[in-house]
Amino acid sequence: MDERTMISRRPARFRILAVVHVVVGLLSLPLILFFGLTFAPFLIGGPIWLMALGVRLWRQGEGMRALLRRTHVVLLVVAALLGAYGLFALRAAQQSAAKGGGLLGAFGLLPLALGVMLGATAAASLCVARGIGSRGE
């Protein structure tokens, strides 16, 4: 591949990643409200930050590599915790159903799905961040 092809692909990666960040941020908002209005003021910062990061990616500002790395390393940890909580909730629901309960057995699918969505976004962002130069180019 020549250098011109690589340079022309970079803006497309940023644009796609920017759209993904905004979409994931928007899809996360209703899920945060599902956890209750008590915790929503604390949790709402995550999706808002993802959308703001998407806007900065679209504009391709300086320092994107550091922002992507910091944000998505933290997001990978959050995604792993959500996935673990979802699996734990599904196992608990299975045990509850064996004893005759299990009314909310599928609840564990919500944090599991959110963890997968956030983890995939974080992994893709970290791959793109690795390809960015130290000056955000």
N, CA, C and O atoms as CSV, one atom per row, in Angstrom:
chain,resi,resn,atom,element,x,y,z
A,1,MET,N,N,0.841,-1.192,0.000
A,1,MET,CA,C,0.000,0.000,0.000
A,1,MET,C,C,0.874,1.239,0.000
A,1,MET,O,O,1.878,1.310,0.708
A,2,ASP,N,N,0.490,2.184,-0.780
A,2,ASP,CA,C,1.276,3.416,-0.782
A,2,ASP,C,C,0.764,4.378,0.289
A,2,ASP,O,O,-0.290,4.153,0.884
A,3,GLU,N,N,1.501,5.424,0.522
A,3,GLU,CA,C,1.205,6.358,1.605
A,3,GLU,C,C,-0.087,7.134,1.356
A,3,GLU,O,O,-0.803,7.456,2.304
A,4,ARG,N,N,-0.391,7.435,0.102
A,4,ARG,CA,C,-1.618,8.196,-0.190
A,4,ARG,C,C,-2.861,7.397,0.170
A,4,ARG,O,O,-3.845,7.967,0.640
A,5,THR,N,N,-2.830,6.092,-0.041
A,5,THR,CA,C,-3.981,5.263,0.313
A,5,THR,C,C,-4.188,5.245,1.818
A,5,THR,O,O,-5.322,5.334,2.288
A,6,MET,N,N,-3.110,5.133,2.576
A,6,MET,CA,C,-3.211,5.135,4.030
A,6,MET,C,C,-3.743,6.465,4.552
A,6,MET,O,O,-4.565,6.489,5.468
A,7,ILE,N,N,-3.285,7.559,3.979
A,7,ILE,CA,C,-3.745,8.873,4.426
A,7,ILE,C,C,-5.216,9.065,4.092
A,7,ILE,O,O,-5.950,9.652,4.887
A,8,SER,N,N,-5.666,8.586,2.941
A,8,SER,CA,C,-7.071,8.773,2.574
A,8,SER,C,C,-7.991,7.889,3.406
A,8,SER,O,O,-9.170,8.211,3.547
A,9,ARG,N,N,-7.494,6.785,3.962
A,9,ARG,CA,C,-8.318,5.916,4.798
A,9,ARG,C,C,-8.458,6.437,6.216
A,9,ARG,O,O,-9.449,6.144,6.886
A,10,ARG,N,N,-7.491,7.200,6.681
A,10,ARG,CA,C,-7.529,7.699,8.047
A,10,ARG,C,C,-8.773,8.528,8.356
A,10,ARG,O,O,-9.426,8.268,9.366
A,11,PRO,N,N,-9.127,9.513,7.532
A,11,PRO,CA,C,-10.341,10.275,7.848
A,11,PRO,C,C,-11.595,9.400,7.872
A,11,PRO,O,O,-12.499,9.638,8.674
A,12,ALA,N,N,-11.655,8.393,7.001
A,12,ALA,CA,C,-12.820,7.508,7.006
A,12,ALA,C,C,-12.905,6.745,8.324
A,12,ALA,O,O,-13.998,6.573,8.863
A,13,ARG,N,N,-11.775,6.286,8.848
A,13,ARG,CA,C,-11.781,5.597,10.141
A,13,ARG,C,C,-12.266,6.510,11.247
A,13,ARG,O,O,-13.065,6.107,12.093
A,14,PHE,N,N,-11.777,7.752,11.240
A,14,PHE,CA,C,-12.206,8.713,12.253
A,14,PHE,C,C,-13.703,8.980,12.155
A,14,PHE,O,O,-14.396,9.050,13.170
A,15,ARG,N,N,-14.197,9.128,10.936
A,15,ARG,CA,C,-15.632,9.422,10.762
A,15,ARG,C,C,-16.492,8.253,11.238
A,15,ARG,O,O,-17.485,8.451,11.938
A,16,ILE,N,N,-16.110,7.041,10.858
A,16,ILE,CA,C,-16.882,5.869,11.278
A,16,ILE,C,C,-16.839,5.733,12.792
A,16,ILE,O,O,-17.865,5.494,13.429
A,17,LEU,N,N,-15.656,5.884,13.363
A,17,LEU,CA,C,-15.513,5.781,14.811
A,17,LEU,C,C,-16.292,6.893,15.530
A,17,LEU,O,O,-16.856,6.668,16.600
A,18,ALA,N,N,-16.316,8.073,14.946
A,18,ALA,CA,C,-17.082,9.180,15.536
A,18,ALA,C,C,-18.570,8.854,15.560
A,18,ALA,O,O,-19.237,9.078,16.570
A,19,VAL,N,N,-19.088,8.334,14.470
A,19,VAL,CA,C,-20.509,7.973,14.406
A,19,VAL,C,C,-20.816,6.858,15.405
A,19,VAL,O,O,-21.850,6.889,16.072
A,20,VAL,N,N,-19.924,5.881,15.507
A,20,VAL,CA,C,-20.133,4.781,16.459
A,20,VAL,C,C,-20.174,5.315,17.887
A,20,VAL,O,O,-20.999,4.872,18.687
A,21,HIS,N,N,-19.303,6.254,18.216
A,21,HIS,CA,C,-19.305,6.820,19.568
A,21,HIS,C,C,-20.616,7.536,19.875
A,21,HIS,O,O,-21.171,7.376,20.962
A,22,VAL,N,N,-21.103,8.308,18.944
A,22,VAL,CA,C,-22.361,9.028,19.167
A,22,VAL,C,C,-23.522,8.041,19.290
A,22,VAL,O,O,-24.384,8.208,20.153
A,23,VAL,N,N,-23.553,7.021,18.443
A,23,VAL,CA,C,-24.641,6.033,18.492
A,23,VAL,C,C,-24.601,5.250,19.809
A,23,VAL,O,O,-25.636,5.053,20.446
A,24,VAL,N,N,-23.410,4.807,20.217
A,24,VAL,CA,C,-23.289,4.068,21.483
A,24,VAL,C,C,-23.691,4.969,22.662
A,24,VAL,O,O,-24.351,4.514,23.595
A,25,GLY,N,N,-23.295,6.232,22.615
A,25,GLY,CA,C,-23.703,7.163,23.665
A,25,GLY,C,C,-25.210,7.335,23.729
A,25,GLY,O,O,-25.796,7.348,24.812
A,26,LEU,N,N,-25.836,7.467,22.571
A,26,LEU,CA,C,-27.295,7.625,22.532
A,26,LEU,C,C,-28.012,6.352,22.982
A,26,LEU,O,O,-29.022,6.426,23.682
A,27,LEU,N,N,-27.496,5.185,22.586
A,27,LEU,CA,C,-28.123,3.929,23.001
A,27,LEU,C,C,-27.921,3.650,24.491
A,27,LEU,O,O,-28.724,2.945,25.101
A,28,SER,N,N,-26.870,4.191,25.071
A,28,SER,CA,C,-26.601,3.972,26.491
A,28,SER,C,C,-27.502,4.816,27.388
A,28,SER,O,O,-27.750,4.447,28.536
A,29,LEU,N,N,-27.990,5.934,26.881
A,29,LEU,CA,C,-28.820,6.818,27.716
A,29,LEU,C,C,-30.064,6.121,28.267
A,29,LEU,O,O,-30.290,6.185,29.476
A,30,PRO,N,N,-30.891,5.453,27.437
A,30,PRO,CA,C,-32.066,4.782,28.014
A,30,PRO,C,C,-31.708,3.651,28.969
A,30,PRO,O,O,-32.433,3.398,29.931
A,31,LEU,N,N,-30.586,2.966,28.707
A,31,LEU,CA,C,-30.181,1.888,29.608
A,31,LEU,C,C,-29.787,2.422,30.974
A,31,LEU,O,O,-30.024,1.774,31.993
A,32,ILE,N,N,-29.188,3.600,30.992
A,32,ILE,CA,C,-28.822,4.204,32.277
A,32,ILE,C,C,-30.081,4.602,33.048
A,32,ILE,O,O,-30.142,4.438,34.267
A,33,LEU,N,N,-31.062,5.113,32.353
A,33,LEU,CA,C,-32.316,5.471,33.023
A,33,LEU,C,C,-33.041,4.233,33.545
A,33,LEU,O,O,-33.819,4.321,34.495
A,34,PHE,N,N,-32.789,3.087,32.929
A,34,PHE,CA,C,-33.396,1.842,33.388
A,34,PHE,C,C,-32.901,1.476,34.782
A,34,PHE,O,O,-33.639,0.872,35.560
A,35,PHE,N,N,-31.662,1.834,35.104
A,35,PHE,CA,C,-31.111,1.517,36.413
A,35,PHE,C,C,-31.677,2.408,37.516
A,35,PHE,O,O,-31.359,2.217,38.690
A,36,GLY,N,N,-32.487,3.350,37.159
A,36,GLY,CA,C,-33.160,4.160,38.158
A,36,GLY,C,C,-32.704,5.602,38.143
A,36,GLY,O,O,-31.562,5.906,37.801
A,37,LEU,N,N,-33.609,6.482,38.517
A,37,LEU,CA,C,-33.308,7.907,38.523
A,37,LEU,C,C,-32.361,8.290,39.654
A,37,LEU,O,O,-31.777,9.373,39.635
A,38,THR,N,N,-32.207,7.410,40.636
A,38,THR,CA,C,-31.295,7.706,41.736
A,38,THR,C,C,-29.854,7.738,41.252
A,38,THR,O,O,-29.084,8.619,41.636
A,39,PHE,N,N,-29.486,6.769,40.401
A,39,PHE,CA,C,-28.107,6.677,39.923
A,39,PHE,C,C,-27.872,7.400,38.604
A,39,PHE,O,O,-26.724,7.591,38.203
A,40,ALA,N,N,-28.932,7.801,37.930
A,40,ALA,CA,C,-28.794,8.428,36.615
A,40,ALA,C,C,-27.898,9.669,36.619
A,40,ALA,O,O,-27.092,9.820,35.701
A,41,PRO,N,N,-27.999,10.562,37.602
A,41,PRO,CA,C,-27.103,11.728,37.574
A,41,PRO,C,C,-25.621,11.371,37.645
A,41,PRO,O,O,-24.782,12.113,37.135
A,42,PHE,N,N,-25.295,10.248,38.269
A,42,PHE,CA,C,-23.898,9.825,38.364
A,42,PHE,C,C,-23.438,9.107,37.104
A,42,PHE,O,O,-22.283,9.234,36.697
A,43,LEU,N,N,-24.337,8.360,36.492
A,43,LEU,CA,C,-23.975,7.538,35.340
A,43,LEU,C,C,-24.107,8.253,34.001
A,43,LEU,O,O,-23.557,7.795,32.999
A,44,ILE,N,N,-24.821,9.359,33.972
A,44,ILE,CA,C,-25.111,10.046,32.712
A,44,ILE,C,C,-23.850,10.638,32.068
A,44,ILE,O,O,-23.829,10.887,30.862
A,45,GLY,N,N,-22.809,10.860,32.862
A,45,GLY,CA,C,-21.577,11.432,32.329
A,45,GLY,C,C,-20.897,10.545,31.294
A,45,GLY,O,O,-20.267,11.051,30.365
A,46,GLY,N,N,-21.018,9.233,31.443
A,46,GLY,CA,C,-20.386,8.304,30.508
A,46,GLY,C,C,-20.875,8.468,29.076
A,46,GLY,O,O,-20.064,8.697,28.178
A,47,PRO,N,N,-22.184,8.356,28.837
A,47,PRO,CA,C,-22.682,8.537,27.475
A,47,PRO,C,C,-22.443,9.950,26.923
A,47,PRO,O,O,-22.182,10.122,25.732
A,48,ILE,N,N,-22.533,10.944,27.788
A,48,ILE,CA,C,-22.281,12.315,27.317
A,48,ILE,C,C,-20.820,12.448,26.892
A,48,ILE,O,O,-20.524,13.076,25.876
A,49,TRP,N,N,-19.903,11.854,27.672
A,49,TRP,CA,C,-18.489,11.907,27.296
A,49,TRP,C,C,-18.244,11.162,25.981
A,49,TRP,O,O,-17.470,11.623,25.142
A,50,LEU,N,N,-18.902,10.011,25.799
A,50,LEU,CA,C,-18.736,9.269,24.541
A,50,LEU,C,C,-19.200,10.100,23.346
A,50,LEU,O,O,-18.552,10.103,22.300
A,51,MET,N,N,-20.315,10.799,23.503
A,51,MET,CA,C,-20.807,11.631,22.402
A,51,MET,C,C,-19.866,12.813,22.152
A,51,MET,O,O,-19.616,13.169,21.000
A,52,ALA,N,N,-19.347,13.419,23.212
A,52,ALA,CA,C,-18.393,14.523,23.043
A,52,ALA,C,C,-17.109,14.028,22.381
A,52,ALA,O,O,-16.528,14.724,21.548
A,53,LEU,N,N,-16.674,12.842,22.747
A,53,LEU,CA,C,-15.498,12.253,22.118
A,53,LEU,C,C,-15.760,11.969,20.641
A,53,LEU,O,O,-14.870,12.128,19.806
A,54,GLY,N,N,-16.976,11.551,20.323
A,54,GLY,CA,C,-17.353,11.343,18.924
A,54,GLY,C,C,-17.269,12.628,18.119
A,54,GLY,O,O,-16.802,12.620,16.980
A,55,VAL,N,N,-17.710,13.715,18.695
A,55,VAL,CA,C,-17.621,15.013,18.007
A,55,VAL,C,C,-16.161,15.405,17.800
A,55,VAL,O,O,-15.799,15.901,16.733
A,56,ARG,N,N,-15.321,15.188,18.812
A,56,ARG,CA,C,-13.891,15.512,18.661
A,56,ARG,C,C,-13.221,14.616,17.629
A,56,ARG,O,O,-12.329,15.058,16.904
A,57,LEU,N,N,-13.650,13.356,17.561
A,57,LEU,CA,C,-13.117,12.459,16.538
A,57,LEU,C,C,-13.508,12.938,15.141
A,57,LEU,O,O,-12.701,12.885,14.213
A,58,TRP,N,N,-14.735,13.399,14.997
A,58,TRP,CA,C,-15.214,13.884,13.704
A,58,TRP,C,C,-14.362,15.066,13.244
A,58,TRP,O,O,-14.024,15.186,12.066
A,59,ARG,N,N,-14.023,15.933,14.195
A,59,ARG,CA,C,-13.216,17.119,13.859
A,59,ARG,C,C,-11.724,16.815,13.807
A,59,ARG,O,O,-10.941,17.637,13.332
A,60,GLN,N,N,-11.328,15.655,14.284
A,60,GLN,CA,C,-9.940,15.191,14.300
A,60,GLN,C,C,-9.022,16.192,14.990
A,60,GLN,O,O,-8.049,16.675,14.409
A,61,GLY,N,N,-9.350,16.487,16.225
A,61,GLY,CA,C,-8.559,17.446,16.994
A,61,GLY,C,C,-7.244,16.859,17.474
A,61,GLY,O,O,-6.972,15.669,17.315
A,62,GLU,N,N,-6.447,17.716,18.059
A,62,GLU,CA,C,-5.138,17.312,18.582
A,62,GLU,C,C,-5.322,16.468,19.851
A,62,GLU,O,O,-6.309,16.610,20.572
A,63,GLY,N,N,-4.373,15.613,20.094
A,63,GLY,CA,C,-4.378,14.802,21.306
A,63,GLY,C,C,-5.386,13.679,21.318
A,63,GLY,O,O,-5.766,13.207,22.389
A,64,MET,N,N,-5.832,13.237,20.151
A,64,MET,CA,C,-6.863,12.199,20.098
A,64,MET,C,C,-6.345,10.850,20.605
A,64,MET,O,O,-7.098,10.080,21.202
A,65,ARG,N,N,-5.084,10.569,20.371
A,65,ARG,CA,C,-4.531,9.280,20.794
A,65,ARG,C,C,-4.630,9.128,22.311
A,65,ARG,O,O,-5.082,8.096,22.806
A,66,ALA,N,N,-4.213,10.142,23.037
A,66,ALA,CA,C,-4.257,10.078,24.496
A,66,ALA,C,C,-5.698,10.005,25.005
A,66,ALA,O,O,-5.996,9.249,25.929
A,67,LEU,N,N,-6.583,10.788,24.403
A,67,LEU,CA,C,-7.991,10.761,24.818
A,67,LEU,C,C,-8.616,9.395,24.574
A,67,LEU,O,O,-9.312,8.860,25.437
A,68,LEU,N,N,-8.366,8.832,23.393
A,68,LEU,CA,C,-8.925,7.520,23.087
A,68,LEU,C,C,-8.383,6.454,24.031
A,68,LEU,O,O,-9.134,5.616,24.529
A,69,ARG,N,N,-7.087,6.490,24.272
A,69,ARG,CA,C,-6.499,5.485,25.153
A,69,ARG,C,C,-7.052,5.579,26.568
A,69,ARG,O,O,-7.484,4.577,27.139
A,70,ARG,N,N,-7.040,6.775,27.130
A,70,ARG,CA,C,-7.529,6.932,28.514
A,70,ARG,C,C,-8.990,6.520,28.630
A,70,ARG,O,O,-9.366,5.762,29.525
A,71,THR,N,N,-9.793,7.020,27.727
A,71,THR,CA,C,-11.230,6.740,27.789
A,71,THR,C,C,-11.518,5.256,27.641
A,71,THR,O,O,-12.323,4.698,28.386
A,72,HIS,N,N,-10.872,4.625,26.692
A,72,HIS,CA,C,-11.268,3.258,26.365
A,72,HIS,C,C,-10.585,2.191,27.201
A,72,HIS,O,O,-11.049,1.051,27.234
A,73,VAL,N,N,-9.505,2.527,27.873
A,73,VAL,CA,C,-8.973,1.592,28.865
A,73,VAL,C,C,-9.947,1.534,30.045
A,73,VAL,O,O,-10.253,0.456,30.554
A,74,VAL,N,N,-10.425,2.691,30.468
A,74,VAL,CA,C,-11.436,2.727,31.528
A,74,VAL,C,C,-12.720,2.037,31.057
A,74,VAL,O,O,-13.348,1.299,31.818
A,75,LEU,N,N,-13.101,2.277,29.818
A,75,LEU,CA,C,-14.324,1.675,29.273
A,75,LEU,C,C,-14.207,0.157,29.181
A,75,LEU,O,O,-15.199,-0.546,29.375
A,76,LEU,N,N,-13.020,-0.361,28.892
A,76,LEU,CA,C,-12.833,-1.818,28.877
A,76,LEU,C,C,-13.034,-2.414,30.257
A,76,LEU,O,O,-13.605,-3.496,30.390
A,77,VAL,N,N,-12.572,-1.717,31.284
A,77,VAL,CA,C,-12.775,-2.200,32.653
A,77,VAL,C,C,-14.266,-2.184,32.996
A,77,VAL,O,O,-14.784,-3.143,33.566
A,78,VAL,N,N,-14.941,-1.110,32.654
A,78,VAL,CA,C,-16.387,-1.012,32.906
A,78,VAL,C,C,-17.136,-2.098,32.138
A,78,VAL,O,O,-18.046,-2.726,32.679
A,79,ALA,N,N,-16.757,-2.322,30.878
A,79,ALA,CA,C,-17.405,-3.349,30.067
A,79,ALA,C,C,-17.197,-4.737,30.672
A,79,ALA,O,O,-18.119,-5.552,30.689
A,80,ALA,N,N,-15.993,-5.004,31.164
A,80,ALA,CA,C,-15.726,-6.298,31.791
A,80,ALA,C,C,-16.557,-6.477,33.064
A,80,ALA,O,O,-17.078,-7.562,33.325
A,81,LEU,N,N,-16.676,-5.407,33.850
A,81,LEU,CA,C,-17.492,-5.488,35.063
A,81,LEU,C,C,-18.966,-5.695,34.737
A,81,LEU,O,O,-19.645,-6.479,35.399
A,82,LEU,N,N,-19.461,-4.997,33.722
A,82,LEU,CA,C,-20.854,-5.185,33.307
A,82,LEU,C,C,-21.091,-6.599,32.796
A,82,LEU,O,O,-22.109,-7.215,33.110
A,83,GLY,N,N,-20.150,-7.112,32.011
A,83,GLY,CA,C,-20.283,-8.481,31.514
A,83,GLY,C,C,-20.280,-9.496,32.635
A,83,GLY,O,O,-21.080,-10.432,32.631
A,84,ALA,N,N,-19.382,-9.321,33.603
A,84,ALA,CA,C,-19.320,-10.232,34.747
A,84,ALA,C,C,-20.606,-10.155,35.570
A,84,ALA,O,O,-21.123,-11.178,36.016
A,85,TYR,N,N,-21.116,-8.944,35.769
A,85,TYR,CA,C,-22.369,-8.786,36.514
A,85,TYR,C,C,-23.529,-9.448,35.772
A,85,TYR,O,O,-24.373,-10.101,36.386
A,86,GLY,N,N,-23.566,-9.277,34.451
A,86,GLY,CA,C,-24.621,-9.912,33.662
A,86,GLY,C,C,-24.576,-11.424,33.751
A,86,GLY,O,O,-25.614,-12.068,33.901
A,87,LEU,N,N,-23.374,-12.004,33.661
A,87,LEU,CA,C,-23.245,-13.457,33.784
A,87,LEU,C,C,-23.633,-13.932,35.178
A,87,LEU,O,O,-24.299,-14.956,35.328
A,88,PHE,N,N,-23.214,-13.185,36.196
A,88,PHE,CA,C,-23.587,-13.524,37.569
A,88,PHE,C,C,-25.103,-13.478,37.741
A,88,PHE,O,O,-25.679,-14.368,38.368
A,89,ALA,N,N,-25.749,-12.460,37.197
A,89,ALA,CA,C,-27.206,-12.337,37.310
A,89,ALA,C,C,-27.916,-13.469,36.576
A,89,ALA,O,O,-28.937,-13.964,37.051
A,90,LEU,N,N,-27.392,-13.885,35.428
A,90,LEU,CA,C,-28.007,-14.991,34.698
A,90,LEU,C,C,-27.854,-16.313,35.459
A,90,LEU,O,O,-28.779,-17.125,35.478
A,91,ARG,N,N,-26.700,-16.531,36.083
A,91,ARG,CA,C,-26.515,-17.746,36.894
A,91,ARG,C,C,-27.434,-17.735,38.111
A,91,ARG,O,O,-28.025,-18.757,38.459
A,92,ALA,N,N,-27.550,-16.587,38.750
A,92,ALA,CA,C,-28.441,-16.477,39.905
A,92,ALA,C,C,-29.890,-16.713,39.496
A,92,ALA,O,O,-30.659,-17.322,40.241
A,93,ALA,N,N,-30.262,-16.231,38.316
A,93,ALA,CA,C,-31.630,-16.445,37.826
A,93,ALA,C,C,-31.885,-17.919,37.540
A,93,ALA,O,O,-32.981,-18.425,37.777
A,94,GLN,N,N,-30.870,-18.600,37.031
A,94,GLN,CA,C,-31.014,-20.032,36.764
A,94,GLN,C,C,-31.223,-20.803,38.072
A,94,GLN,O,O,-32.058,-21.705,38.138
A,95,GLN,N,N,-30.471,-20.448,39.096
A,95,GLN,CA,C,-30.629,-21.105,40.391
A,95,GLN,C,C,-31.978,-20.773,41.004
A,95,GLN,O,O,-32.608,-21.626,41.629
A,96,SER,N,N,-32.419,-19.543,40.828
A,96,SER,CA,C,-33.724,-19.140,41.349
A,96,SER,C,C,-34.850,-19.868,40.626
A,96,SER,O,O,-35.835,-20.263,41.249
A,97,ALA,N,N,-34.712,-20.044,39.327
A,97,ALA,CA,C,-35.737,-20.742,38.553
A,97,ALA,C,C,-35.803,-22.215,38.953
A,97,ALA,O,O,-36.875,-22.820,38.919
A,98,ALA,N,N,-34.680,-22.785,39.328
A,98,ALA,CA,C,-34.681,-24.182,39.765
A,98,ALA,C,C,-35.441,-24.358,41.071
A,98,ALA,O,O,-35.943,-25.443,41.365
A,99,LYS,N,N,-35.523,-23.292,41.848
A,99,LYS,CA,C,-36.239,-23.346,43.130
A,99,LYS,C,C,-37.669,-22.852,43.005
A,99,LYS,O,O,-38.375,-22.751,44.009
A,100,GLY,N,N,-38.109,-22.541,41.794
A,100,GLY,CA,C,-39.486,-22.105,41.584
A,100,GLY,C,C,-39.638,-20.620,41.359
A,100,GLY,O,O,-40.751,-20.162,41.103
A,101,GLY,N,N,-38.579,-19.851,41.443
A,101,GLY,CA,C,-38.660,-18.401,41.225
A,101,GLY,C,C,-38.215,-18.057,39.813
A,101,GLY,O,O,-38.484,-18.799,38.868
A,102,GLY,N,N,-37.543,-16.943,39.681
A,102,GLY,CA,C,-36.972,-16.589,38.380
A,102,GLY,C,C,-37.826,-15.674,37.552
A,102,GLY,O,O,-37.800,-15.744,36.323
A,103,LEU,N,N,-38.588,-14.811,38.201
A,103,LEU,CA,C,-39.462,-13.907,37.477
A,103,LEU,C,C,-38.684,-12.912,36.617
A,103,LEU,O,O,-39.113,-12.581,35.512
A,104,LEU,N,N,-37.554,-12.437,37.112
A,104,LEU,CA,C,-36.731,-11.473,36.377
A,104,LEU,C,C,-35.456,-12.135,35.856
A,104,LEU,O,O,-34.384,-11.532,35.904
A,105,GLY,N,N,-35.561,-13.351,35.365
A,105,GLY,CA,C,-34.403,-14.117,34.935
A,105,GLY,C,C,-33.618,-13.498,33.808
A,105,GLY,O,O,-32.400,-13.669,33.747
A,106,ALA,N,N,-34.263,-12.792,32.921
A,106,ALA,CA,C,-33.573,-12.214,31.763
A,106,ALA,C,C,-32.931,-10.869,32.073
A,106,ALA,O,O,-32.339,-10.261,31.182
A,107,PHE,N,N,-33.028,-10.390,33.299
A,107,PHE,CA,C,-32.444,-9.093,33.649
A,107,PHE,C,C,-30.942,-9.054,33.377
A,107,PHE,O,O,-30.407,-8.007,33.010
A,108,GLY,N,N,-30.270,-10.166,33.549
A,108,GLY,CA,C,-28.830,-10.223,33.351
A,108,GLY,C,C,-28.407,-9.951,31.914
A,108,GLY,O,O,-27.245,-9.633,31.661
A,109,LEU,N,N,-29.332,-10.072,30.976
A,109,LEU,CA,C,-28.998,-9.806,29.573
A,109,LEU,C,C,-28.731,-8.328,29.314
A,109,LEU,O,O,-27.962,-7.993,28.413
A,110,LEU,N,N,-29.351,-7.441,30.086
A,110,LEU,CA,C,-29.148,-6.000,29.874
A,110,LEU,C,C,-27.711,-5.571,30.160
A,110,LEU,O,O,-27.082,-4.981,29.281
A,111,PRO,N,N,-27.155,-5.840,31.358
A,111,PRO,CA,C,-25.758,-5.444,31.567
A,111,PRO,C,C,-24.793,-6.232,30.683
A,111,PRO,O,O,-23.742,-5.716,30.303
A,112,LEU,N,N,-25.140,-7.472,30.355
A,112,LEU,CA,C,-24.281,-8.255,29.476
A,112,LEU,C,C,-24.229,-7.641,28.077
A,112,LEU,O,O,-23.154,-7.524,27.490
A,113,ALA,N,N,-25.382,-7.251,27.548
A,113,ALA,CA,C,-25.421,-6.617,26.220
A,113,ALA,C,C,-24.718,-5.265,26.231
A,113,ALA,O,O,-23.995,-4.933,25.292
A,114,LEU,N,N,-24.926,-4.490,27.284
A,114,LEU,CA,C,-24.255,-3.193,27.398
A,114,LEU,C,C,-22.745,-3.371,27.492
A,114,LEU,O,O,-21.991,-2.602,26.895
A,115,GLY,N,N,-22.301,-4.371,28.231
A,115,GLY,CA,C,-20.878,-4.656,28.347
A,115,GLY,C,C,-20.261,-5.061,27.012
A,115,GLY,O,O,-19.149,-4.645,26.686
A,116,VAL,N,N,-20.983,-5.874,26.240
A,116,VAL,CA,C,-20.486,-6.287,24.921
A,116,VAL,C,C,-20.407,-5.084,23.987
A,116,VAL,O,O,-19.426,-4.923,23.261
A,117,MET,N,N,-21.433,-4.241,24.003
A,117,MET,CA,C,-21.458,-3.059,23.135
A,117,MET,C,C,-20.320,-2.096,23.501
A,117,MET,O,O,-19.614,-1.607,22.619
A,118,LEU,N,N,-20.147,-1.830,24.774
A,118,LEU,CA,C,-19.081,-0.923,25.200
A,118,LEU,C,C,-17.699,-1.530,24.971
A,118,LEU,O,O,-16.762,-0.827,24.592
A,119,GLY,N,N,-17.575,-2.828,25.200
A,119,GLY,CA,C,-16.296,-3.492,24.985
A,119,GLY,C,C,-15.879,-3.495,23.518
A,119,GLY,O,O,-14.704,-3.298,23.205
A,120,ALA,N,N,-16.831,-3.717,22.622
A,120,ALA,CA,C,-16.524,-3.695,21.191
A,120,ALA,C,C,-16.118,-2.292,20.746
A,120,ALA,O,O,-15.190,-2.133,19.953
A,121,THR,N,N,-16.809,-1.281,21.253
A,121,THR,CA,C,-16.450,0.104,20.925
A,121,THR,C,C,-15.056,0.437,21.440
A,121,THR,O,O,-14.261,1.066,20.741
A,122,ALA,N,N,-14.765,0.014,22.664
A,122,ALA,CA,C,-13.452,0.295,23.250
A,122,ALA,C,C,-12.340,-0.410,22.486
A,122,ALA,O,O,-11.289,0.180,22.236
A,123,ALA,N,N,-12.564,-1.669,22.113
A,123,ALA,CA,C,-11.539,-2.415,21.387
A,123,ALA,C,C,-11.261,-1.787,20.026
A,123,ALA,O,O,-10.103,-1.655,19.629
A,124,ALA,N,N,-12.314,-1.399,19.309
A,124,ALA,CA,C,-12.130,-0.760,18.003
A,124,ALA,C,C,-11.420,0.581,18.148
A,124,ALA,O,O,-10.561,0.923,17.335
A,125,SER,N,N,-11.773,1.329,19.166
A,125,SER,CA,C,-11.143,2.632,19.382
A,125,SER,C,C,-9.672,2.497,19.734
A,125,SER,O,O,-8.845,3.287,19.280
A,126,LEU,N,N,-9.348,1.509,20.532
A,126,LEU,CA,C,-7.944,1.300,20.887
A,126,LEU,C,C,-7.124,0.856,19.674
A,126,LEU,O,O,-5.951,1.210,19.552
A,127,CYS,N,N,-7.739,0.085,18.782
A,127,CYS,CA,C,-7.041,-0.298,17.543
A,127,CYS,C,C,-6.772,0.922,16.670
A,127,CYS,O,O,-5.694,1.051,16.090
A,128,VAL,N,N,-7.744,1.809,16.579
A,128,VAL,CA,C,-7.554,3.031,15.789
A,128,VAL,C,C,-6.537,3.942,16.472
A,128,VAL,O,O,-5.714,4.565,15.801
A,129,ALA,N,N,-6.587,4.023,17.803
A,129,ALA,CA,C,-5.650,4.873,18.541
A,129,ALA,C,C,-4.214,4.401,18.357
A,129,ALA,O,O,-3.285,5.209,18.359
A,130,ARG,N,N,-4.035,3.117,18.202
A,130,ARG,CA,C,-2.692,2.593,17.996
A,130,ARG,C,C,-2.124,3.050,16.657
A,130,ARG,O,O,-0.909,3.190,16.514
A,131,GLY,N,N,-2.994,3.281,15.676
A,131,GLY,CA,C,-2.551,3.722,14.365
A,131,GLY,C,C,-2.362,5.222,14.228
A,131,GLY,O,O,-1.890,5.698,13.196
A,132,ILE,N,N,-2.730,5.974,15.271
A,132,ILE,CA,C,-2.601,7.425,15.225
A,132,ILE,C,C,-1.202,7.816,15.676
A,132,ILE,O,O,-0.654,7.214,16.599
A,133,GLY,N,N,-0.637,8.794,15.048
A,133,GLY,CA,C,0.672,9.297,15.458
A,133,GLY,C,C,0.575,10.002,16.795
A,133,GLY,O,O,-0.523,10.272,17.281
A,134,SER,N,N,1.691,10.295,17.379
A,134,SER,CA,C,1.712,10.917,18.707
A,134,SER,C,C,1.154,12.338,18.687
A,134,SER,O,O,0.793,12.866,19.739
A,135,ARG,N,N,1.078,12.959,17.532
A,135,ARG,CA,C,0.550,14.324,17.450
A,135,ARG,C,C,-0.926,14.339,17.044
A,135,ARG,O,O,-1.476,15.407,16.774
A,136,GLY,N,N,-1.586,13.153,16.997
A,136,GLY,CA,C,-2.997,13.099,16.644
A,136,GLY,C,C,-3.216,13.062,15.156
A,136,GLY,O,O,-4.333,13.317,14.703
A,137,GLU,N,N,-2.207,12.759,14.376
A,137,GLU,CA,C,-2.338,12.748,12.918
A,137,GLU,C,C,-2.698,11.383,12.429
A,137,GLU,O,O,-2.851,11.179,11.225
